[in-house]
Amino acid sequence: MKAELELAEADGTAPPVERLLRDVDEAFSHLSVAEEAERPAVRVLVIDDDERLGEITARGLRRHGFEADSTTEFPESFSGAVPVIDLGMLESANAEALERLRDARPIVVTGATDRASRALAAGAGATDYLVKPVDLSELAAALRRRSE
């Protein structure tokens, strides 16, 4: 581009503005692709005994740019996904599942606000404790903090 402008100035002609603008647009497009590749999507697994609510939450997170799925079962492995789990699911989990969850540092969502519930979440290694109904922007912010 610089060469095009210098050449037009030296020749005393008008620079090829339309072509230069297309070049700038193309450069911004390449820059956007490079930035997205540098910042891969955070994988999230929503675990909720309410299948419909879990899927709604996962869909909302996908709209916020996350790679999100939902399940009503504890997975064998989180495979690098950040678990977002309903507190009620902890009561049915065995010791092995709780250990996997603790290692994955979950975000707990629940309707409960009492101390015992918060202690249960802390015991599960929760990095965040969000009260339902969860604001998706707040959950997305918690997930972004986890990925930094």
C-alpha positions in Angstrom: 0.0 0.0 0.0 2.7 2.4 0.9 4.4 1.7 -2.4 1.1 2.4 -4.3 0.7 5.8 -2.5 4.4 6.7 -3.1 4.1 5.8 -6.8 0.9 7.8 -7.3 2.5 10.8 -5.5 5.6 10.5 -7.7 3.5 10.3 -10.9 1.2 13.0 -9.8 -1.8 10.7 -10.2 -4.6 9.9 -7.9 -4.0 6.8 -5.8 -6.2 3.8 -6.5 -8.4 4.4 -3.5 -10.9 1.5 -4.1 -8.1 -1.1 -4.4 -6.3 0.3 -1.3 -9.6 0.1 0.7 -10.0 -3.5 -0.5 -6.5 -4.3 0.6 -7.1 -2.7 4.1 -10.3 -4.8 4.4 -8.4 -7.9 3.5 -5.7 -7.1 6.0 -8.3 -6.7 8.8 -9.9 -10.0 7.8 -6.6 -11.8 8.1 -5.9 -10.1 11.5 -9.3 -11.2 12.8 -8.6 -14.8 11.8 -5.2 -14.7 13.5 -6.7 -13.2 16.7 -9.4 -16.0 16.8 -6.8 -18.7 16.3 -4.7 -17.3 19.1 -7.7 -17.4 21.5 -9.4 -20.8 21.2 -12.9 -21.2 22.5 -13.2 -22.3 26.1 -14.8 -25.8 26.3 -17.7 -26.0 28.8 -19.7 -29.0 30.0 -23.0 -28.1 31.8 -24.1 -30.8 34.2 -27.6 -30.5 35.4 -30.3 -33.0 36.4 -32.8 -30.9 34.5 -31.9 -31.8 30.9 -33.9 -28.9 29.4 -32.3 -26.3 31.7 -28.8 -27.7 31.0 -29.3 -27.5 27.2 -30.7 -23.9 27.5 -27.6 -22.9 29.5 -25.2 -24.6 27.0 -27.0 -22.9 24.1 -26.7 -19.5 25.7 -23.0 -20.1 26.4 -22.5 -21.0 22.7 -24.0 -17.6 21.8 -21.4 -16.1 24.1 -18.6 -17.8 22.1 -18.0 -20.9 24.2 -17.9 -24.4 23.0 -20.6 -25.8 25.3 -22.4 -29.1 25.7 -24.8 -30.4 28.4 -25.4 -33.7 30.2 -27.4 -35.1 33.0 -24.6 -37.6 33.9 -21.2 -37.3 35.4 -18.6 -37.9 32.6 -15.8 -40.3 33.0 -13.5 -37.4 32.1 -13.8 -33.7 31.6 -11.2 -33.7 28.9 -10.2 -30.1 29.6 -13.7 -28.8 29.6 -14.7 -26.4 32.5 -17.6 -28.1 34.3 -20.6 -25.9 35.2 -22.6 -28.0 37.6 -25.9 -27.8 39.5 -25.2 -28.2 43.2 -27.9 -30.9 43.5 -25.8 -33.2 41.2 -23.1 -33.4 43.9 -25.4 -35.3 46.3 -25.7 -38.2 43.9 -22.0 -38.3 42.9 -19.7 -41.0 44.2 -16.3 -40.3 45.7 -14.4 -40.9 42.5 -16.7 -38.6 40.5 -16.3 -35.9 43.1 -12.5 -36.2 42.9 -12.6 -35.8 39.1 -14.8 -32.8 39.6 -12.6 -31.3 42.3 -9.6 -31.6 39.9 -11.5 -29.9 37.1 -12.3 -26.9 39.4 -16.0 -26.5 38.6 -18.3 -23.5 38.6 -21.3 -24.3 40.7 -24.8 -23.0 40.0 -27.7 -23.5 42.4 -30.8 -22.0 43.9 -29.5 -22.5 47.4 -27.9 -19.6 49.2 -27.3 -21.2 52.7 -23.9 -21.8 54.3 -24.0 -25.5 54.0 -24.5 -25.3 50.2 -21.6 -22.9 49.9 -19.5 -25.3 52.0 -20.5 -28.2 49.7 -19.5 -26.2 46.7 -16.2 -25.2 48.2 -15.5 -28.9 49.1 -16.1 -29.7 45.4 -13.3 -27.3 44.5 -15.7 -24.7 43.0 -14.0 -21.5 41.7 -17.4 -19.7 41.5 -20.8 -20.1 43.1 -23.6 -18.6 41.1 -27.2 -18.4 42.3 -30.0 -19.4 39.9 -31.5 -18.1 37.8 -28.0 -17.5 36.5 -27.4 -14.5 34.3 -25.6 -15.8 31.3 -23.3 -12.7 31.1 -22.3 -13.4 34.7 -21.6 -17.1 33.9 -19.7 -16.1 30.8 -17.5 -13.7 32.8 -16.7 -16.4 35.4 -15.7 -18.7 32.5 -13.5 -16.0 31.0 -11.8 -15.5 34.3 -11.1 -19.2 34.4 -9.5 -19.2 31.0 -7.1 -16.3 31.7 
